[in-house]
Amino acid sequence: MVERAAAQGSLSVEDYLEMEKTATVRHEYVAGEVYAMTGATRRHNRIAGNVYRRLADAAAGSPCRVYMETVKLRIDDVFYYPDVMVACGPEPDDPYYEADPCLVVEVVSPSTETTDRREKLAAYKRIPGLKAYLIVDQERMRVERHFRDEEGAWRRGDLVDEGRFSVPRPETSIPLAEIYEGL
């Protein structure tokens, strides 16, 4: 969940990055506006952890790096904290964010669903190297998969209740049952 931080005027990217280094609460940044990240439910954390574990296992021994919730994603003058992110290209100079992931995963709740499906989807599609964006439902077994096809066009495919879906990097497929394991 995200809520607007106390009004303090528009913040520069540099000031935001400095603020985040010592902040006790994470903040997302959208073109000068700062939004505090609130806590997640145990269910949300469990789902994100299951996805992270599956992707980290698949990435072992590859050049891919898998992150969960605390590494920022930079898209121009926007910074988000994806629930899970995979990057396989060169590492950026800044140790606090990635700028060109190949996979982004957001676990949606009723309070974040609109932002994840509209604002973040539009922003993530602007990332040149992004191959897929997964929107994982927290309340029921459902994954909305947005992916780039071979020609570079964005496509969408949903899985509900059962099945498995593929992710491009690290190349693997994930059964829906594994995402919701233990719930």
C-alpha positions as CSV (number, residue, x, y, z in Angstrom):
1,M,0.0,0.0,0.0
2,V,1.2,3.5,-0.8
3,E,0.1,6.8,0.7
4,R,1.2,10.3,0.0
5,A,3.9,11.6,2.3
6,A,3.4,14.8,4.2
7,A,3.4,17.9,1.8
8,Q,6.9,19.2,1.5
9,G,7.0,20.6,-2.0
10,S,8.4,18.9,-5.1
11,L,11.6,17.0,-4.3
12,S,14.4,16.6,-6.8
13,V,15.6,13.1,-7.7
14,E,18.9,13.7,-6.0
15,D,17.2,14.8,-2.8
16,Y,14.8,11.8,-2.9
17,L,17.8,9.4,-3.3
18,E,19.6,11.0,-0.3
19,M,16.4,11.0,1.8
20,E,15.9,7.2,1.1
21,K,19.4,6.3,2.3
22,T,18.4,7.2,5.9
23,A,14.6,6.8,5.8
24,T,13.0,4.5,8.3
25,V,10.0,4.0,5.9
26,R,10.4,3.3,2.2
27,H,9.0,5.9,-0.3
28,E,8.1,5.7,-4.0
29,Y,8.9,8.8,-6.1
30,V,6.8,9.9,-9.1
31,A,8.1,13.1,-10.8
32,G,8.8,15.1,-7.6
33,E,6.0,13.6,-5.5
34,V,6.9,11.2,-2.6
35,Y,4.6,8.4,-1.5
36,A,5.2,6.4,1.8
37,M,5.0,2.7,1.5
38,T,2.9,1.1,4.2
39,G,3.2,-2.4,5.6
40,A,2.1,-5.5,3.8
41,T,0.0,-8.5,5.0
42,R,1.5,-11.8,5.8
43,R,-0.3,-13.2,2.8
44,H,1.2,-10.6,0.5
45,N,4.7,-11.3,1.9
46,R,4.3,-15.1,1.6
47,I,3.2,-14.8,-2.1
48,A,6.1,-12.4,-2.9
49,G,8.5,-14.7,-1.1
50,N,7.3,-17.8,-3.0
51,V,7.8,-15.9,-6.4
52,Y,11.2,-14.7,-5.3
53,R,12.3,-18.1,-4.1
54,R,11.3,-19.7,-7.4
55,L,13.0,-17.1,-9.5
56,A,16.2,-17.0,-7.4
57,D,16.5,-20.8,-7.7
58,A,16.1,-20.5,-11.5
59,A,18.6,-17.7,-11.7
60,A,21.3,-19.5,-9.7
61,G,24.5,-19.7,-11.8
62,S,23.3,-17.1,-14.3
63,P,24.1,-13.4,-14.6
64,C,20.6,-12.5,-13.4
65,R,20.0,-10.8,-10.1
66,V,16.7,-11.3,-8.3
67,Y,15.5,-8.7,-5.8
68,M,12.5,-8.6,-3.3
69,E,10.9,-5.4,-2.2
70,T,13.8,-3.3,-1.0
71,V,15.7,-2.4,-4.2
72,K,14.3,0.5,-6.2
73,L,13.4,0.4,-9.9
74,R,14.2,3.7,-11.7
75,I,12.3,4.8,-14.8
76,D,13.4,8.3,-15.7
77,D,12.1,10.5,-12.8
78,V,10.1,7.7,-11.2
79,F,11.2,5.2,-8.5
80,Y,9.1,2.2,-7.5
81,Y,9.8,-0.7,-5.1
82,P,8.6,-3.7,-7.0
83,D,7.7,-6.8,-4.9
84,V,10.0,-8.9,-7.0
85,M,12.4,-7.8,-9.8
86,V,14.9,-9.6,-12.1
87,A,17.7,-7.8,-13.9
88,C,20.2,-9.7,-16.1
89,G,22.1,-6.9,-17.9
90,P,25.0,-4.8,-16.6
91,E,24.6,-3.4,-13.1
92,P,24.0,0.3,-12.8
93,D,26.6,2.5,-11.0
94,D,24.1,3.4,-8.2
95,P,23.9,0.5,-5.7
96,Y,20.3,1.4,-4.6
97,Y,18.4,0.8,-7.8
98,E,18.1,-1.1,-11.1
99,A,17.1,0.7,-14.3
100,D,16.7,-2.1,-16.9
101,P,15.0,-5.2,-15.4
102,C,13.7,-8.0,-17.6
103,L,10.9,-9.0,-15.2
104,V,8.9,-7.2,-12.7
105,V,6.3,-8.7,-10.3
106,E,3.7,-6.9,-8.2
107,V,1.4,-8.6,-5.7
108,V,-1.8,-6.6,-5.7
109,S,-4.1,-5.9,-2.9
110,P,-7.4,-3.9,-3.0
111,S,-5.5,-0.7,-2.0
112,T,-2.7,-1.1,-4.7
113,E,-4.6,-2.7,-7.5
114,T,-5.5,0.5,-9.5
115,T,-1.9,1.8,-9.3
116,D,-0.4,-1.5,-10.3
117,R,-2.7,-2.1,-13.2
118,R,-2.7,1.4,-14.6
119,E,0.2,3.7,-13.6
120,K,2.8,1.0,-13.0
121,L,1.8,-1.0,-16.1
122,A,2.2,2.1,-18.3
123,A,5.5,3.0,-16.7
124,Y,6.9,-0.5,-16.9
125,K,6.1,-0.9,-20.6
126,R,8.4,2.1,-21.2
127,I,11.4,0.0,-20.0
128,P,13.3,-1.1,-23.2
129,G,14.6,-4.4,-21.8
130,L,11.5,-5.4,-19.9
131,K,10.2,-8.8,-21.2
132,A,7.3,-9.4,-18.7
133,Y,5.3,-7.8,-16.0
134,L,3.3,-10.1,-13.7
135,I,0.4,-8.9,-11.6
136,V,-0.3,-11.5,-8.9
137,D,-3.6,-11.3,-7.1
138,Q,-3.3,-11.5,-3.3
139,E,-6.9,-12.6,-2.6
140,R,-7.4,-15.5,-5.2
141,M,-5.2,-17.7,-7.4
142,R,-4.8,-15.4,-10.4
143,V,-1.8,-14.0,-12.3
144,E,-2.2,-11.4,-15.0
145,R,0.9,-11.7,-17.3
146,H,1.9,-8.8,-19.6
147,F,4.7,-9.8,-21.9
148,R,6.5,-8.7,-25.0
149,D,6.2,-11.0,-28.0
150,E,9.0,-11.7,-30.5
151,E,8.1,-8.6,-32.5
152,G,8.2,-6.4,-29.4
153,A,4.4,-5.9,-29.1
154,W,2.8,-6.2,-25.6
155,R,0.4,-9.1,-25.0
156,R,-1.6,-10.2,-22.1
157,G,-2.5,-13.7,-20.8
158,D,-4.2,-14.6,-17.5
159,L,-4.1,-17.7,-15.4
160,V,-6.9,-18.4,-12.9
161,D,-7.0,-21.2,-10.3
162,E,-4.5,-23.6,-12.1
163,G,-1.8,-23.9,-14.7
164,R,1.7,-22.5,-15.1
165,F,3.2,-19.6,-17.0
166,S,6.6,-19.0,-18.4
167,V,9.0,-16.1,-17.7
168,P,11.7,-15.2,-20.1
169,R,14.6,-14.4,-17.7
170,P,15.6,-16.5,-15.9
171,E,14.0,-18.9,-18.4
172,T,11.6,-21.0,-16.3
173,S,8.0,-21.7,-15.8
174,I,6.1,-21.3,-12.6
175,P,3.0,-23.3,-11.5
176,L,0.3,-21.2,-10.0
177,A,0.2,-23.6,-7.1
178,E,3.8,-22.7,-6.2
179,I,3.0,-19.0,-6.0
180,Y,0.2,-19.7,-3.5
181,E,1.9,-22.6,-1.7
182,G,1.3,-22.5,2.1
183,L,-1.8,-20.3,1.9
